[in-house]
């Protein structure tokens, strides 16, 4: 069977399952659709290297899971990075004010010298 025929059959057999699995892992329709596209792109690129040591379904689900885990990690990093300036602006500065220590005769390190 030619690679394009084989790939077409894989898409036909697994499209709904890949989307459903991705939607469960990612929680959004848009993310699941993008992940499914990524999955089938990876499958197409790797199809020549598939040796059949595992079942096709196992291979497809592993790729789907890996794509979704990567996307979740990217989402997490994106949210964390976008919150960093907000959190930094909202957190009070708890470092000792050197002028207070100067006026009280204490050193800024907090020791009572």
SULKAFEN-V579634 format. One line per field, one symbol per residue. phi: phi as a letter, one per 30 degrees, with the letter a starting at -180 (. if undefined). psi: psi as a letter, one per 40 degrees, with the letter a starting at -180 (. if undefined). burial: + if it has 16 or more other C-alpha atoms within 10 Angstrom, else -. A space follows every 50 residues. Layout:
phi: ???
psi: ???
burial: ???
This chain:
phi: .deddddedddddceddddddddddcibddddddddddeddddddcedcd cidcdedddddddddddddddddddddddddddedddddcdddcdddddd ddddicdddjdcd
psi: hidddddddddddeddddddddddddeidddddddddddddddddeddeh eediidddddddddddddddddddddddddddddddddddhiheiihddd dddeeiieeeig.
burial: ------+--++--+--+++++++-++----+++-++++++--++------ ---------++-+++-++--+----------------------------- -------------
